[in-house]
């Protein structure tokens, strides 16, 4: 009897994940509408986060980074250095992000924007190749969190891991 129960549990554990397909993570139709708040301080921080998302991350206007990031900008992403110069160098020299001059709407998919005290967190859908199934993809959620000081981001977190060395 113990063997039958063990086999039944093992069967449930191995097929249970196949029975419940993952739902895709989907952004809202108008992501910019999420970057407002009735509270003036939270609205100011959300608007700065919008500018970081749109002008810097989407459009690569890193020459304008000082408008929304402090000089000391503490970076918790292990691939980028702290400081305004460090983060600008990461995106322009390491990632080689190209600047887009026309940047009037945020086109990045956004699921939610949350603000509390000096913090703003932006949740975005991400899709990756499934390492278990060649040709398949899976969905997850990326986040960026900033801590703001006087309307500028002074500290940043995301779930990034150390990037592997480039193939030679």
Secondary structure as a PSIPRED ss2 file (coil, helix, strand):
# PSIPRED VFORMAT (PSIPRED V4.0)

   1 X C   1.000  0.000  0.000
   2 X H   0.000  1.000  0.000
   3 X H   0.000  1.000  0.000
   4 X H   0.000  1.000  0.000
   5 X H   0.000  1.000  0.000
   6 X H   0.000  1.000  0.000
   7 X H   0.000  1.000  0.000
   8 X H   0.000  1.000  0.000
   9 X H   0.000  1.000  0.000
  10 X H   0.000  1.000  0.000
  11 X H   0.000  1.000  0.000
  12 X H   0.000  1.000  0.000
  13 X H   0.000  1.000  0.000
  14 X H   0.000  1.000  0.000
  15 X H   0.000  1.000  0.000
  16 X H   0.000  1.000  0.000
  17 X H   0.000  1.000  0.000
  18 X H   0.000  1.000  0.000
  19 X H   0.000  1.000  0.000
  20 X C   1.000  0.000  0.000
  21 X C   1.000  0.000  0.000
  22 X C   1.000  0.000  0.000
  23 X C   1.000  0.000  0.000
  24 X C   1.000  0.000  0.000
  25 X C   1.000  0.000  0.000
  26 X C   1.000  0.000  0.000
  27 X C   1.000  0.000  0.000
  28 X C   1.000  0.000  0.000
  29 X C   1.000  0.000  0.000
  30 X C   1.000  0.000  0.000
  31 X H   0.000  1.000  0.000
  32 X H   0.000  1.000  0.000
  33 X H   0.000  1.000  0.000
  34 X H   0.000  1.000  0.000
  35 X C   1.000  0.000  0.000
  36 X C   1.000  0.000  0.000
  37 X C   1.000  0.000  0.000
  38 X C   1.000  0.000  0.000
  39 X C   1.000  0.000  0.000
  40 X H   0.000  1.000  0.000
  41 X H   0.000  1.000  0.000
  42 X H   0.000  1.000  0.000
  43 X H   0.000  1.000  0.000
  44 X H   0.000  1.000  0.000
  45 X H   0.000  1.000  0.000
  46 X H   0.000  1.000  0.000
  47 X H   0.000  1.000  0.000
  48 X H   0.000  1.000  0.000
  49 X H   0.000  1.000  0.000
  50 X H   0.000  1.000  0.000
  51 X H   0.000  1.000  0.000
  52 X H   0.000  1.000  0.000
  53 X H   0.000  1.000  0.000
  54 X H   0.000  1.000  0.000
  55 X H   0.000  1.000  0.000
  56 X H   0.000  1.000  0.000
  57 X H   0.000  1.000  0.000
  58 X H   0.000  1.000  0.000
  59 X C   1.000  0.000  0.000
  60 X C   1.000  0.000  0.000
  61 X C   1.000  0.000  0.000
  62 X H   0.000  1.000  0.000
  63 X H   0.000  1.000  0.000
  64 X H   0.000  1.000  0.000
  65 X H   0.000  1.000  0.000
  66 X H   0.000  1.000  0.000
  67 X H   0.000  1.000  0.000
  68 X C   1.000  0.000  0.000
  69 X E   0.000  0.000  1.000
  70 X E   0.000  0.000  1.000
  71 X E   0.000  0.000  1.000
  72 X E   0.000  0.000  1.000
  73 X E   0.000  0.000  1.000
  74 X E   0.000  0.000  1.000
  75 X E   0.000  0.000  1.000
  76 X C   1.000  0.000  0.000
  77 X C   1.000  0.000  0.000
  78 X C   1.000  0.000  0.000
  79 X C   1.000  0.000  0.000
  80 X C   1.000  0.000  0.000
  81 X C   1.000  0.000  0.000
  82 X C   1.000  0.000  0.000
  83 X C   1.000  0.000  0.000
  84 X H   0.000  1.000  0.000
  85 X H   0.000  1.000  0.000
  86 X H   0.000  1.000  0.000
  87 X H   0.000  1.000  0.000
  88 X H   0.000  1.000  0.000
  89 X H   0.000  1.000  0.000
  90 X H   0.000  1.000  0.000
  91 X H   0.000  1.000  0.000
  92 X H   0.000  1.000  0.000
  93 X H   0.000  1.000  0.000
  94 X H   0.000  1.000  0.000
  95 X C   1.000  0.000  0.000
  96 X C   1.000  0.000  0.000
  97 X C   1.000  0.000  0.000
  98 X C   1.000  0.000  0.000
  99 X C   1.000  0.000  0.000
 100 X C   1.000  0.000  0.000
 101 X C   1.000  0.000  0.000
 102 X C   1.000  0.000  0.000
 103 X C   1.000  0.000  0.000
 104 X C   1.000  0.000  0.000
 105 X C   1.000  0.000  0.000
 106 X C   1.000  0.000  0.000
 107 X C   1.000  0.000  0.000
 108 X C   1.000  0.000  0.000
 109 X C   1.000  0.000  0.000
 110 X C   1.000  0.000  0.000
 111 X C   1.000  0.000  0.000
 112 X E   0.000  0.000  1.000
 113 X E   0.000  0.000  1.000
 114 X E   0.000  0.000  1.000
 115 X E   0.000  0.000  1.000
 116 X E   0.000  0.000  1.000
 117 X C   1.000  0.000  0.000
 118 X C   1.000  0.000  0.000
 119 X E   0.000  0.000  1.000
 120 X E   0.000  0.000  1.000
 121 X E   0.000  0.000  1.000
 122 X E   0.000  0.000  1.000
 123 X E   0.000  0.000  1.000
 124 X E   0.000  0.000  1.000
 125 X E   0.000  0.000  1.000
 126 X E   0.000  0.000  1.000
 127 X E   0.000  0.000  1.000
 128 X E   0.000  0.000  1.000
 129 X E   0.000  0.000  1.000
 130 X C   1.000  0.000  0.000
 131 X C   1.000  0.000  0.000
 132 X C   1.000  0.000  0.000
 133 X C   1.000  0.000  0.000
 134 X C   1.000  0.000  0.000
 135 X C   1.000  0.000  0.000
 136 X C   1.000  0.000  0.000
 137 X E   0.000  0.000  1.000
 138 X E   0.000  0.000  1.000
 139 X E   0.000  0.000  1.000
 140 X E   0.000  0.000  1.000
 141 X E   0.000  0.000  1.000
 142 X E   0.000  0.000  1.000
 143 X E   0.000  0.000  1.000
 144 X E   0.000  0.000  1.000
 145 X E   0.000  0.000  1.000
 146 X E   0.000  0.000  1.000
 147 X E   0.000  0.000  1.000
 148 X E   0.000  0.000  1.000
 149 X E   0.000  0.000  1.000
 150 X C   1.000  0.000  0.000
 151 X C   1.000  0.000  0.000
 152 X E   0.000  0.000  1.000
 153 X E   0.000  0.000  1.000
 154 X E   0.000  0.000  1.000
 155 X E   0.000  0.000  1.000
 156 X E   0.000  0.000  1.000
 157 X E   0.000  0.000  1.000
 158 X E   0.000  0.000  1.000
 159 X C   1.000  0.000  0.000
 160 X C   1.000  0.000  0.000
 161 X C   1.000  0.000  0.000
 162 X C   1.000  0.000  0.000
 163 X C   1.000  0.000  0.000
 164 X C   1.000  0.000  0.000
 165 X C   1.000  0.000  0.000
 166 X C   1.000  0.000  0.000
 167 X C   1.000  0.000  0.000
 168 X C   1.000  0.000  0.000
